[in-house]
Amino acid sequence: MAERLKDIFFQKPFFESLGAQLKSVYTDFDHNGFINDIYDDTWDERELKQRMSHTSKVLRKHLPDDYIQSLEILEKVAPSFKGFDAMVFSDFVEQFGIDHFDESIKALVIFTELCSAEFAIRPFIVKYPDQTMQKMMEWSKSDNEHLRRLSSEGCRPRLPWAMALPLFKKDPSPILPILENLKNDPEEYVRRSVANNLNDISKDHPKLMTSLLRKWNDNPAPGTQWIIKYALRGLLKAGDPDALDLLGFGEGDVSISNLSLDPTVVHIGEALKLSFDLQNEGKGKTRLMIDYIIHFKKANDRNAPKVFKLKTCELAAGERISINKKISFMPISTRKYYSGTHQVDIQVNGKVLGRKTFELLAG
């Protein structure tokens, strides 16, 4: 089983090093008291973000009462740390800096190079939307790729693990000029954030997103084309006709045959074989996006669909292809299997062409 993130980050060597660094620039820092307060009675029960939040609170206790003075101390020691551990510096700003806009924003410019400040910037967007978005617009034009990424990642309407931004779920228009500045970014790190931001927008405003990407589609740059395809992934899985059309997946005239599942009764830990044939019945070439959807049985006895990609291809008029896929039901950390009747759909260019059911039983 993969090691848990909470067992990788915020470990004793990090706290010892952080305490020593703080002591070197702030002689009144109580190193031993800091370590003792970190490892309180509930430390082991805390999850990753809870540990980060707890660390920020302990820092606040052991640093000067004046926030600005504490921030200056953290700015001096922060460059010695990288990776997720370093996100605690941005978290400190998120928790305690909301009433000090200028100083906090300057600190986040420093801290985001060590580990993204995408979570920490969001309370500032909520409290100071115009000021903060103006800053993020400036960052979208920066020579620093970390700031450019922050300008996109920080304003994602549905950023995982982060506080919501209901103003951008309702109206994402303030985000769009930032994304326009980044659509040709040379760094994949930044382009991926742009695509994720657009995917977030698509959940509430699919027409707006596909209309924007249709304009971007005239740009032949490989990076922009990658953003378009990756940003559309949610809509493509949902069979959105505008998204499919944008990437050249028309309705076509495709038939399915020989759809089968083997076996039709499978135990958790085993696998089944999915197979079927597709044929282009039209008079011209057609481009296909082929997916399968499993309607998983949930704990409440309802079924929840999950779309899985199979392949994309082109079929000439009259051409037939055979598809075979082994589907494993080996237990994994990201999905819990429940016994019962499950359904498999074959989806081609957003349309379900066939379905079969099977029984999943406890191992």
Secondary structure in CASP SS format (residue, H / E / C, confidence):
PFRMAT SS
TARGET T0000
AUTHOR 0000-0000-0000
METHOD secondary structure of the structure
MODEL  1
M C 1.00
A C 1.00
E C 1.00
R C 1.00
L H 1.00
K H 1.00
D H 1.00
I C 1.00
F C 1.00
F C 1.00
Q C 1.00
K H 1.00
P H 1.00
F H 1.00
F H 1.00
E H 1.00
S H 1.00
L H 1.00
G H 1.00
A H 1.00
Q H 1.00
L H 1.00
K H 1.00
S H 1.00
V H 1.00
Y C 1.00
T C 1.00
D C 1.00
F C 1.00
D C 1.00
H H 1.00
N H 1.00
G H 1.00
F H 1.00
I H 1.00
N H 1.00
D H 1.00
I H 1.00
Y C 1.00
D C 1.00
D C 1.00
T C 1.00
W H 1.00
D H 1.00
E H 1.00
R C 1.00
E C 1.00
L H 1.00
K H 1.00
Q H 1.00
R H 1.00
M H 1.00
S H 1.00
H H 1.00
T H 1.00
S H 1.00
K H 1.00
V H 1.00
L H 1.00
R H 1.00
K H 1.00
H H 1.00
L C 1.00
P C 1.00
D C 1.00
D C 1.00
Y H 1.00
I H 1.00
Q H 1.00
S H 1.00
L H 1.00
E H 1.00
I H 1.00
L H 1.00
E H 1.00
K H 1.00
V H 1.00
A H 1.00
P H 1.00
S H 1.00
F C 1.00
K C 1.00
G C 1.00
F H 1.00
D H 1.00
A H 1.00
M H 1.00
V H 1.00
F H 1.00
S H 1.00
D H 1.00
F H 1.00
V H 1.00
E H 1.00
Q H 1.00
F H 1.00
G C 1.00
I C 1.00
D C 1.00
H C 1.00
F H 1.00
D H 1.00
E H 1.00
S H 1.00
I H 1.00
K H 1.00
A H 1.00
L H 1.00
V H 1.00
I H 1.00
F H 1.00
T C 1.00
E C 1.00
L C 1.00
C C 1.00
S C 1.00
A C 1.00
E C 1.00
F C 1.00
A C 1.00
I C 1.00
R H 1.00
P H 1.00
F H 1.00
I H 1.00
V H 1.00
K H 1.00
Y C 1.00
P H 1.00
D H 1.00
Q H 1.00
T H 1.00
M H 1.00
Q H 1.00
K H 1.00
M H 1.00
M H 1.00
E H 1.00
W H 1.00
S C 1.00
K C 1.00
S C 1.00
D C 1.00
N C 1.00
E H 1.00
H H 1.00
L H 1.00
R H 1.00
R H 1.00
L H 1.00
S H 1.00
S H 1.00
E H 1.00
G C 1.00
C C 1.00
R C 1.00
P C 1.00
R C 1.00
L C 1.00
P C 1.00
W C 1.00
A C 1.00
M C 1.00
A C 1.00
L C 1.00
P H 1.00
L H 1.00
F H 1.00
K H 1.00
K H 1.00
D C 1.00
P C 1.00
S C 1.00
P C 1.00
I C 1.00
L H 1.00
P H 1.00
I H 1.00
L H 1.00
E H 1.00
N H 1.00
L H 1.00
K C 1.00
N C 1.00
D C 1.00
P C 1.00
E C 1.00
E H 1.00
Y H 1.00
V H 1.00
R H 1.00
R H 1.00
S H 1.00
V H 1.00
A H 1.00
N H 1.00
N H 1.00
L H 1.00
N H 1.00
D H 1.00
I H 1.00
S H 1.00
K H 1.00
D H 1.00
H C 1.00
P H 1.00
K H 1.00
L H 1.00
M H 1.00
T H 1.00
S H 1.00
L H 1.00
L H 1.00
R H 1.00
K H 1.00
W H 1.00
N C 1.00
D C 1.00
N C 1.00
P C 1.00
A C 1.00
P H 1.00
G H 1.00
T H 1.00
Q H 1.00
W H 1.00
I H 1.00
I H 1.00
K H 1.00
Y H 1.00
A H 1.00
L C 1.00
R H 1.00
G H 1.00
L H 1.00
L H 1.00
K H 1.00
A C 1.00
G C 1.00
D C 1.00
P H 1.00
D H 1.00
A H 1.00
L H 1.00
D H 1.00
L H 1.00
L C 1.00
G C 1.00
F C 1.00
G C 1.00
E C 1.00
G C 1.00
D C 1.00
V E 1.00
S E 1.00
I E 1.00
S E 1.00
N E 1.00
L E 1.00
S E 1.00
L E 1.00
D E 1.00
P C 1.00
T C 1.00
V E 1.00
V E 1.00
H E 1.00
I C 1.00
G C 1.00
E C 1.00
A E 1.00
L E 1.00
K E 1.00
L E 1.00
S E 1.00
F E 1.00
D E 1.00
L E 1.00
Q E 1.00
N E 1.00
E C 1.00
G C 1.00
K C 1.00
G C 1.00
K C 1.00
T E 1.00
R E 1.00
L E 1.00
M E 1.00
I E 1.00
D E 1.00
Y E 1.00
I E 1.00
I E 1.00
H E 1.00
F E 1.00
K E 1.00
K C 1.00
A C 1.00
N C 1.00
D C 1.00
R C 1.00
N E 1.00
A E 1.00
P E 1.00
K E 1.00
V E 1.00
F E 1.00
K E 1.00
L E 1.00
K E 1.00
T E 1.00
C E 1.00
E E 1.00
L E 1.00
A C 1.00
A C 1.00
G C 1.00
E C 1.00
R E 1.00
I E 1.00
S E 1.00
I E 1.00
N E 1.00
K E 1.00
K E 1.00
I E 1.00
S E 1.00
F C 1.00
M C 1.00
P C 1.00
I E 1.00
S C 1.00
T C 1.00
R E 1.00
K C 1.00
Y C 1.00
Y C 1.00
S C 1.00
G E 1.00
T E 1.00
H E 1.00
Q E 1.00
V E 1.00
D E 1.00
I E 1.00
Q E 1.00
V E 1.00
N C 1.00
G C 1.00
K E 1.00
V E 1.00
L E 1.00
G E 1.00
R E 1.00
K E 1.00
T E 1.00
F E 1.00
E E 1.00
L E 1.00
L E 1.00
A C 1.00
G C 1.00
END
